[in-house]
Each structure stands twice: as structure tokens, then as C-alpha cells.
Amino acid sequence: IGNLQTAFFLKKDAESEVEIHETVAAFRTAKEEVDKMLKDNVQSNTLSQGLLNMMGSQAAVFKPDIDIYTTSSWLGKPFYGVDFGWGSPVWMGSATHTVYDKLVYVSLMDSKDGEGVEAWINIPAEVMSVFVHDQELLAYAVLNPPITI
């Protein structure tokens, strides 16, 4: 029929410190729970109330007073090997749409040569100006690299 896109949310108090290892562990646990719920629903050929509640709660989360950090990984997907008759892609990217100006969106995909990772990052303008001048980031990244044909 198509693809099912799922999402899950972690809630942190504004005053609490964000520890990366704790956040990654919490995301991994939440993802495993969502995966299990989806698998159970597919195997039983029904939609559980828990899955319907999770899907319905996604629309309610976009509020101006909540910071949302969205990530998507396309790493390991063979997009550059696809050929619809006119050759494989020279370069590919993704389009994002902001729901509101505070949305942070990070999309990861393999570079064409398979040796690196492209990160598409959508962040508010006032944060972007700091982000693009971060020396630690620039030691490992190339901003807006050229497309090699």
C-alpha cells in the first residue's frame, strides 16, 4: 500500500540538562517500543488503540511553546544505485517544510562516494549564524560542498 511513517517524542523540562548518552538511550528505547507496536499490529492485521493514540498525538505536539528536534536517517539506503533509464542520480537531497520557525530538522544520508555523510540541517536563523561559525564543527564538516559530476 505504501509506507508508514512513525514518530515518537521525548519530553524534557526546560531547566534540565540534556545529556547526549541519556537522550540516545531514551530514543533507542522509544524506537524499539514503536517498532514492536507496529510489528504486533501488522501481524494481527489490526490497529491497536495504543497505535491510534500515538498517531493522533503527533498532530497535537506542534505548539509554539515547544521546541521540537526532528531527525531522519537515510544512511545505508542505496539511492545512488537507482536507475530509471537515464542513469543513476548525480546528487540527491531532501526538501523540508517547517511547521513553525522553531522546528529543528536534521536529515542524514550517505554521500555519493559512500565515504561520508551529508547532513541537511534546518534550524532557526539566529541559531544558524552561530552554528556555521562553530570551529569544532568546521574541523569535521564542509558547509555547502560542491556537487561533483
ZIWOZI-V816470 format. One record per residue. N is the residue number from 1. RES is the residue in three letters. SS is DSSP state (helix for helix, strand for strand, loop for the rest). BURIAL is I if it has 9 or more other ideal C-beta (glycine too) atoms within 8 Angstrom, else O. D_FIRST is the distance of its C-alpha to the first C-alpha in whole Angstrom. Layout:
# ZIWOZI-V816470
n = <N	N>
res = <RES	RES>
ss = <SS	SS>
burial = <BURIAL	BURIAL>
d_first = <D_FIRST	D_FIRST>
This chain:
# ZIWOZI-V816470
n = <1	2	3	4	5	6	7	8	9	10	11	12	13	14	15	16	17	18	19	20	21	22	23	24	25	26	27	28	29	30	31	32	33	34	35	36	37	38	39	40	41	42	43	44	45	46	47	48	49	50	51	52	53	54	55	56	57	58	59	60	61	62	63	64	65	66	67	68	69	70	71	72	73	74	75	76	77	78	79	80	81	82	83	84	85	86	87	88	89	90	91	92	93	94	95	96	97	98	99	100	101	102	103	104	105	106	107	108	109	110	111	112	113	114	115	116	117	118	119	120	121	122	123	124	125	126	127	128	129	130	131	132	133	134	135	136	137	138	139	140	141	142	143	144	145	146	147	148	149>
res = <ILE	GLY	ASN	LEU	GLN	THR	ALA	PHE	PHE	LEU	LYS	LYS	ASP	ALA	GLU	SER	GLU	VAL	GLU	ILE	HIS	GLU	THR	VAL	ALA	ALA	PHE	ARG	THR	ALA	LYS	GLU	GLU	VAL	ASP	LYS	MET	LEU	LYS	ASP	ASN	VAL	GLN	SER	ASN	THR	LEU	SER	GLN	GLY	LEU	LEU	ASN	MET	MET	GLY	SER	GLN	ALA	ALA	VAL	PHE	LYS	PRO	ASP	ILE	ASP	ILE	TYR	THR	THR	SER	SER	TRP	LEU	GLY	LYS	PRO	PHE	TYR	GLY	VAL	ASP	PHE	GLY	TRP	GLY	SER	PRO	VAL	TRP	MET	GLY	SER	ALA	THR	HIS	THR	VAL	TYR	ASP	LYS	LEU	VAL	TYR	VAL	SER	LEU	MET	ASP	SER	LYS	ASP	GLY	GLU	GLY	VAL	GLU	ALA	TRP	ILE	ASN	ILE	PRO	ALA	GLU	VAL	MET	SER	VAL	PHE	VAL	HIS	ASP	GLN	GLU	LEU	LEU	ALA	TYR	ALA	VAL	LEU	ASN	PRO	PRO	ILE	THR	ILE>
ss = <loop	loop	loop	loop	loop	loop	loop	loop	loop	loop	loop	loop	loop	loop	loop	loop	loop	loop	loop	helix	helix	helix	helix	helix	helix	helix	helix	helix	helix	helix	helix	helix	helix	helix	helix	helix	helix	helix	helix	helix	helix	helix	helix	helix	loop	loop	loop	loop	helix	helix	helix	helix	helix	helix	helix	helix	helix	helix	helix	helix	loop	loop	loop	loop	loop	loop	loop	loop	strand	strand	strand	strand	strand	loop	loop	loop	loop	loop	helix	helix	helix	loop	strand	loop	loop	loop	loop	strand	loop	loop	loop	loop	loop	loop	loop	loop	loop	loop	loop	loop	loop	loop	loop	strand	strand	strand	strand	strand	strand	strand	loop	loop	loop	loop	loop	loop	strand	strand	strand	strand	strand	strand	loop	loop	helix	helix	helix	helix	helix	helix	helix	loop	loop	loop	helix	helix	helix	helix	loop	loop	loop	loop	loop	loop	loop	loop	loop	loop	loop>
burial = <O	O	O	O	O	O	O	I	O	O	O	O	O	O	O	O	O	O	O	O	O	O	I	O	O	I	I	O	O	I	I	O	I	I	O	O	I	I	O	I	I	O	O	O	O	O	O	I	O	O	I	I	O	I	O	O	I	O	O	O	I	O	O	O	O	O	O	I	O	I	O	I	O	I	O	O	O	O	I	I	O	O	O	O	O	O	O	O	O	O	O	O	O	I	O	O	O	O	O	O	O	O	I	I	I	I	I	I	I	I	I	I	O	O	O	O	O	I	O	I	I	I	O	O	O	O	I	I	O	O	I	O	O	O	O	O	O	I	O	O	O	O	O	O	O	O	O	O	O>
d_first = <0	4	7	9	13	16	19	22	26	29	32	36	39	40	44	42	42	39	39	37	37	36	33	32	32	31	28	27	28	25	23	23	23	20	19	20	19	15	16	18	15	13	16	17	14	15	15	19	21	22	18	18	22	21	18	20	23	22	23	26	27	28	31	34	36	33	33	29	29	25	25	22	22	21	24	23	20	21	21	24	24	21	23	21	25	27	27	26	26	29	28	25	25	23	23	24	24	27	27	30	33	33	30	30	27	27	25	26	25	27	30	29	32	31	34	33	30	30	30	29	30	30	33	36	38	41	40	39	42	43	40	41	45	44	46	44	41	43	44	41	39	39	38	36	37	37	35	36	35>
